[in-house]
Amino acid sequence: MQKTIQTYIRKNTKAAPLAVFRIFFGLLMLISILRFWLNGWIEKLYLEPAFHFSYYGFEWVKPLGNFTYVLFIVCGLSALFISLGYKYRWSVLTFFLSFTYIELMDKTTYLNHYYFISVLALLLLFLPANRYFSLDAWISYKEKRESHSFGNEVPRWSIDSIKVLLAIVYFYAGLAKLNSDWLLEAMPLSIWLPSKFDIPLIGALLGEKWIHYSFSWFGALYDLTIPFLLLFRRTRWLAFGLVVIFHVLTRVLFPIGMFPYVMIVSTLIFFDARFHERICLAMAKIVRYPKFLLKEARTMLPKSGVKASKYSVLAVSLLLLVQLLLPWRYLLYPGELFWTEEGYRFSWRVMLMEKSGYAQFKVVDGKTGRWFYVDNTDFLTPFQEKQMSFQPDFILEYAHYLRDHFESEGHQEVKVYVESYVALNGRLSAPFIDSEVNLADEKESFQPKSWILPFSDEIKGL
């Protein structure tokens, strides 16, 4: 077994697929940053709010005032340099740190595909994606450096690791759809799709129940099978066609930004090297990159040799292992996952819920016994209030913020209670948080939150 693994690790393959992936990934990330800036979301999401929801353990990550714009500039430039293959390792590291910092600044903006970008950037940090068709390779040649870090081959595992990550994302998203709400009730698509009636050509159909069930079942089947269809040559073009149709349709129906395009481009990694070499040669002609550098067969490892390769293999293996195990942490928590959301994030559960909530906070002065209700709009933006109203960790963090705020204004031994109701996937609104619990005294941790009231229904499945 060990010998087989060592043999696999030593195998090389053509570098073109990794280079094409690097180029398109960097370009799409640059476009994403520009889009975020031009839409005014930096100011709206990070500068205007007086309060920002934090991730547990990352409370120190906050917007940087007007320097937040500088952070986005750094992130955009590093994405451009990734695409160009210039100072590649430093560019990927800078992009990973800046992009992840941006996502950690406010938990309100959490999306699975932002998390996917951070994981992908971390993975790229350990891959030799600048070995082929890059400014690093060109500069090395022009300066006649005696380095073997560049050539038209890379370790096979470096390309396979991206395939494995994509397979995990798709397959786990499919497993998450194997629940009674998605398959038997066509929820939440039965809520979302009818509102898209104004879409040309298909809008009139989106109110039909059979369409809701068709989309639900096809979505689950697609996620579960697409990685395997992409692996085999005979089904690869069919699979890629399905990828394009699925993600274009998703982009038309739902406002999820650049993610569909990222997934479409990412699946190109499954195509053989000759396909990518043709792409590289076409792009080389446009940018006047020396074609002979694309054809030289320099395949030696970097001067740091096998040790560097082993460290990279270990890091990539650990990263993929975490992605395999982390989504199952929800099994450590009691209660319905969709209700409590304990262990829900970072698990590739995509667009499975429609939740709406109501949260009225009551602040009590522990010394005088006097109390009053809080107007949430005094502290939160409409988007923040919406997200807070049905997510327990948001509710707890906001309660702590209210405690600290009103104690700073002279109130003593402040207690905070909440009356909250949540509706999940078309069900009637139900009590969510125990209104007798003083949330000001509750601590955030990875322990189950006992003050979340039980779910009154059952959702069967994974």
C-alpha positions in Angstrom: 0.0 0.0 0.0 2.8 2.4 1.0 4.7 1.6 -2.2 1.6 2.3 -4.3 1.1 5.7 -2.6 4.8 6.6 -3.2 4.6 5.6 -6.8 1.5 7.7 -7.3 3.1 10.7 -5.6 6.1 10.5 -7.9 3.9 10.4 -11.1 4.0 13.5 -13.3 1.5 14.8 -15.8 1.2 17.7 -18.2 1.0 21.1 -16.4 -1.5 22.8 -18.8 -4.7 22.0 -16.9 -3.2 23.5 -13.7 -2.1 26.6 -15.6 -5.5 27.2 -17.2 -7.2 26.7 -13.8 -4.8 29.3 -12.3 -5.5 31.8 -15.0 -9.3 31.6 -14.9 -9.4 31.5 -11.2 -7.4 34.7 -10.8 -9.4 36.5 -13.5 -12.8 35.5 -12.0 -11.6 36.6 -8.5 -10.5 40.0 -9.9 -13.9 40.5 -11.6 -15.6 39.5 -8.3 -13.6 42.1 -6.3 -14.3 44.8 -8.9 -18.0 43.9 -9.0 -18.2 44.1 -5.2 -16.5 47.6 -5.3 -18.6 49.0 -8.1 -21.9 47.9 -6.6 -21.1 49.9 -3.5 -21.1 46.8 -1.2 -17.9 47.7 0.6 -19.6 50.8 2.1 -23.0 49.2 2.5 -21.8 46.0 4.2 -18.7 47.0 6.0 -18.5 50.7 6.6 -22.1 51.8 7.2 -23.1 49.3 10.0 -22.3 50.3 13.5 -22.1 46.7 14.6 -20.7 43.6 12.9 -21.4 39.9 13.6 -18.2 37.9 14.2 -17.2 34.3 13.9 -16.4 32.5 17.2 -12.7 32.9 17.8 -12.3 35.6 15.2 -13.9 38.5 17.1 -10.8 40.5 16.5 -11.4 40.6 12.7 -13.1 43.9 12.1 -13.5 46.3 9.1 -10.6 48.7 8.8 -12.5 51.9 8.2 -11.5 53.6 4.9 -8.5 51.2 4.8 -11.0 48.5 4.0 -10.8 49.8 0.4 -7.1 49.2 0.5 -7.7 45.7 1.6 -9.9 45.1 -1.4 -7.3 46.7 -3.7 -4.6 44.3 -2.3 -7.0 41.4 -2.8 -7.8 42.4 -6.4 -4.1 42.9 -7.3 -3.1 39.5 -5.8 -5.9 37.9 -7.9 -4.5 39.5 -11.0 -1.0 38.3 -10.1 -2.3 34.8 -9.6 -3.8 34.8 -13.1 -0.5 36.1 -14.5 1.6 33.7 -12.5 3.7 36.5 -11.1 5.3 36.0 -7.7 2.9 33.2 -7.5 3.4 31.9 -3.9 3.3 35.4 -2.4 0.3 36.3 -4.6 -1.7 33.3 -3.5 -0.8 33.8 0.1 -1.8 37.4 -0.1 -5.1 36.6 -1.8 -5.9 33.9 0.7 -5.3 36.1 3.7 -7.0 39.2 2.3 -10.0 37.4 0.9 -10.5 35.4 4.1 -10.1 38.5 6.2 -12.8 40.2 4.1 -15.2 37.2 4.7 -14.4 37.1 8.4 -15.3 40.8 8.9 -19.0 40.2 9.2 -20.7 36.8 9.5 -23.8 38.3 8.0 -22.3 37.9 4.5 -21.5 34.2 4.9 -22.1 32.1 1.8 -20.8 28.6 1.0 -19.1 29.8 -2.2 -17.1 32.4 -0.3 -15.8 29.7 1.9 -15.1 27.6 -1.2 -12.9 30.3 -2.6 -10.9 30.5 0.6 -10.4 26.8 0.7 -9.4 26.7 -3.0 -6.9 29.6 -2.5 -5.4 27.7 0.4 -5.1 24.6 -1.7 -3.5 26.5 -4.6 -0.8 27.7 -2.1 0.6 24.2 -2.1 0.3 23.5 -5.9 2.9 24.4 -8.5 0.4 26.3 -10.7 3.0 28.8 -11.9 5.3 26.1 -13.4 3.7 26.5 -16.9 2.6 29.5 -18.9 3.4 32.1 -16.2 5.3 35.3 -15.8 7.4 33.5 -13.2 8.5 31.0 -15.8 9.1 33.6 -18.5 11.2 35.8 -16.1 13.2 32.8 -15.0 14.0 31.9 -18.6 14.9 35.5 -19.6 17.2 35.9 -16.5 18.7 32.5 -17.3 18.2 31.2 -13.8 19.5 27.7 -13.1 16.1 26.7 -11.6 14.1 23.6 -12.5 10.9 25.0 -10.9 9.3 25.5 -14.3 8.4 23.2 -17.1 5.5 21.5 -18.9 4.9 18.8 -16.2 3.7 18.8 -12.6 3.0 16.1 -10.0 -0.2 14.3 -10.9 -1.5 14.7 -7.4 -1.5 18.5 -7.8 -4.2 18.4 -10.4 -6.1 15.5 -8.8 -6.4 17.4 -5.5 -8.5 20.1 -7.2 -10.7 17.4 -8.7 -11.1 15.8 -5.3 -12.1 19.1 -3.7 -14.7 19.8 -6.4 -16.0 16.2 -6.0 -16.4 16.8 -2.2 -18.3 20.1 -2.8 -20.7 18.5 -5.3 -21.2 15.2 -3.6 -21.8 16.6 -0.2 -24.2 19.2 -1.6 -26.1 16.2 -3.1 -26.1 14.2 0.1 -27.5 17.3 2.0 -30.4 17.3 -0.5 -31.4 13.8 0.5 -34.0 15.0 3.1 -37.7 14.9 3.2 -38.2 18.7 2.8 -36.2 18.8 -0.4 -37.4 15.6 -2.0 -41.0 15.1 -0.7 -42.0 18.7 -0.2 -39.9 20.4 -2.9 -38.9 22.9 -0.3 -37.6 25.6 -0.4 -37.9 25.7 -4.2 -41.7 25.7 -3.9 -41.4 29.1 -2.2 -38.6 30.6 -4.3 -39.5 29.7 -7.9 -43.0 31.2 -8.2 -41.5 34.6 -7.4 -39.5 34.4 -10.6 -42.6 34.6 -12.8 -41.2 37.6 -14.8 -38.2 35.6 -16.2 -38.6 35.4 -20.0 -39.5 32.1 -21.6 -39.6 30.0 -18.4 -41.3 32.4 -16.0 -44.8 31.0 -16.6 -43.7 27.5 -15.7 -42.0 28.4 -12.4 -45.3 28.4 -10.5 -46.1 24.8 -11.5 -45.7 22.2 -8.7 -44.2 19.6 -11.0 -41.5 22.1 -12.0 -40.6 22.5 -8.3 -40.3 18.7 -7.8 -38.4 18.3 -11.1 -35.9 20.9 -10.1 -35.5 19.5 -6.6 -34.9 15.9 -7.8 -32.7 16.9 -10.7 -30.6 19.1 -8.4 -30.0 16.2 -6.0 -29.2 13.8 -8.8 -26.9 16.3 -10.5 -24.8 17.0 -7.4 -24.4 13.3 -6.6 -23.4 12.2 -10.1 -21.6 15.1 -11.8 -18.2 14.4 -10.3 -18.2 10.8 -11.6 -19.6 11.8 -15.1 -16.7 14.3 -15.4 -14.1 11.7 -14.5 -14.9 9.5 -17.5 -13.9 10.5 -21.0 -17.1 9.1 -22.6 -19.4 11.1 -20.4 -17.2 14.2 -19.9 -18.7 16.5 -22.6 -22.2 15.5 -21.6 -21.3 16.3 -18.0 -19.8 19.6 -18.9 -22.9 20.5 -20.9 -25.0 19.7 -17.8 -22.6 21.9 -15.7 -23.1 24.8 -18.0 -26.9 24.4 -18.1 -27.2 23.9 -14.4 -25.1 26.9 -13.3 -26.4 29.3 -16.0 -30.0 28.4 -14.9 -29.0 28.9 -11.3 -27.5 32.3 -12.1 -30.7 33.3 -13.9 -32.9 32.2 -11.0 -30.9 33.3 -8.0 -28.6 36.2 -7.2 -25.5 34.3 -6.2 -22.9 36.4 -8.0 -19.9 34.8 -9.7 -20.2 31.4 -8.1 -21.8 29.7 -11.2 -19.0 30.9 -13.4 -16.4 29.8 -10.9 -17.9 26.3 -10.9 -18.2 26.2 -14.7 -14.5 27.1 -15.2 -13.3 24.9 -12.4 -14.8 21.7 -14.0 -12.5 22.3 -17.0 -9.8 20.7 -14.8 -11.3 17.3 -15.6 -10.5 17.6 -19.3 -7.3 16.1 -20.7 -4.1 18.0 -21.1 -4.3 18.4 -24.9 -7.5 20.4 -24.5 -5.8 22.8 -22.0 -2.6 23.0 -24.1 -4.7 24.3 -27.0 -6.2 27.0 -24.7 -2.7 28.0 -23.6 -1.4 28.2 -27.1 -4.3 30.4 -28.1 -3.8 32.7 -25.2 -0.1 32.7 -25.7 -0.7 34.0 -29.3 -2.9 36.9 -27.9 -0.4 38.0 -25.2 2.7 37.1 -27.2 4.0 34.6 -24.7 7.0 32.6 -26.2 5.4 29.4 -27.5 8.7 27.5 -27.2 8.4 27.8 -23.4 5.1 25.9 -23.6 6.7 23.1 -25.5 9.9 22.4 -23.6 9.9 19.2 -21.7 11.5 20.3 -18.4 10.0 18.1 -15.7 12.5 18.1 -12.8 11.4 19.0 -9.3 12.4 22.3 -7.7 15.8 22.4 -6.1 14.3 21.9 -2.7 13.5 18.4 -4.1 11.4 15.6 -2.7 11.1 17.2 0.8 9.2 20.2 -0.5 6.9 17.8 -2.5 6.3 15.7 0.6 5.4 18.7 2.7 3.0 19.9 0.0 1.4 16.4 -0.2 1.0 16.3 3.5 -0.6 19.8 3.7 -3.0 19.0 0.8 -3.9 15.7 2.3 -4.8 17.3 5.6 -6.8 20.0 3.9 -8.9 17.5 2.0 -9.3 15.3 5.1 -10.7 18.3 7.0 -13.2 18.9 4.1 -14.3 15.3 4.3 -14.8 15.3 8.0 -15.9 18.8 9.0 -19.4 18.6 7.4 -20.3 15.7 9.7 -19.7 17.6 12.9 -23.5 18.3 13.1 -23.9 14.7 14.3 -22.4 15.9 17.6 -25.3 18.2 18.2 -28.9 17.3 19.3 -32.0 18.6 17.6 -32.9 19.3 14.0 -29.9 20.8 12.0 -32.0 23.1 9.9 -33.6 24.5 13.1 -30.6 25.0 15.3 -28.0 25.4 12.5 -25.4 24.0 14.9 -22.8 22.5 12.5 -24.6 23.9 9.5 -22.0 26.3 8.1 -18.8 25.1 6.2 -20.5 21.9 5.2 -21.5 22.5 1.6 -25.2 22.7 2.4 -26.3 24.9 -0.4 -29.7 26.7 -0.7 -31.6 24.1 1.4 -33.6 26.4 3.7 -36.0 29.3 3.6 -36.1 30.8 7.1 -37.7 34.0 8.4 -37.8 35.2 11.9 -38.9 37.7 14.4 -36.8 38.7 17.4 -37.9 41.3 20.0 -35.3 42.0 22.7 -36.1 43.0 26.2 -33.4 44.7 28.3 -33.7 44.7 32.1 -31.7 46.8 34.6 -30.8 44.2 37.2 -30.5 46.9 40.0 -33.8 48.8 39.5 -35.8 46.1 37.7 -36.8 48.6 35.1 -37.0 47.3 31.5 -37.7 48.3 27.9 -37.8 46.8 24.5 -35.1 47.4 21.9 -35.7 48.8 18.4 -33.3 46.7 16.4 -33.1 49.3 13.6 -31.2 51.5 16.1 -28.2 49.1 15.9 -28.6 46.8 12.8 -29.1 47.2 9.1 -32.2 45.6 7.6 -30.0 42.8 6.2 -28.3 42.2 9.6 -31.6 42.1 11.4 -33.0 39.6 8.9 -30.0 37.3 9.3 -30.0 37.7 13.1 -33.6 36.8 13.6 -33.3 33.1 12.8 -29.7 32.2 13.6 -29.0 31.4 17.3 -25.3 32.5 17.4 -26.3 35.8 15.9 -29.0 36.3 18.5 -26.6 35.5 21.3 -23.9 37.8 20.0 -26.4 40.6 19.5 -27.7 40.1 23.1 -24.1 40.5 24.4 -23.7 43.6 22.3 -26.9 45.1 23.8 -25.7 44.2 27.3 -22.4 46.0 26.8 -24.0 48.9 25.1 -26.6 49.7 27.8 -24.1 49.0 30.6 -21.9 51.7 29.0 -24.9 54.0 29.2 -25.2 53.6 33.0 -27.6 50.6 33.3 -26.4 48.0 35.9 -26.3 44.2 35.8 -28.1 44.3 32.5 -30.2 41.2 31.6 -31.3 40.5 28.0 -34.2 38.4 27.0 -35.6 37.7 23.6 -39.1 36.7 22.3 -38.5 35.1 19.0 -40.4 33.1 16.3 -39.0 31.3 13.2 -40.7 29.9 10.2 -38.8 27.1 8.4 -39.5 26.0 4.8 -43.1 27.0 4.7 -44.1 25.8 8.2 -46.0 28.1 10.5 -43.9 30.4 12.7 -43.0 28.7 16.0 -41.2 29.9 19.2 -37.4 29.7 18.7 -35.5 30.9 21.8 -36.5 30.3 25.5 -37.8 33.7 26.5 -37.0 33.0 30.2 -33.2 32.6 29.6 -31.0 35.6 30.3 -28.9 35.6 27.2 -26.5 38.2 28.7 -25.2 35.4 31.0 -24.9 32.7 28.3 -21.5 32.1 26.8 -20.7 31.4 23.2 -18.9 28.0 22.7 -19.0 24.9 20.6 -21.3 23.3 23.2 -25.0 22.7 22.2 -27.2 25.7 22.9 -29.7 24.5 25.5 -31.8 27.7 25.2 -32.9 26.9 21.6 -36.5 25.5 21.9 -37.2 22.0 20.3 -38.3 21.8 16.7 -42.0 20.8 16.6 -41.7 18.8 13.3 -39.3 16.2 11.8 -37.1 16.5 8.7 -35.9 13.0 7.7 -32.6 12.5 5.9 -29.0 13.4 6.2 
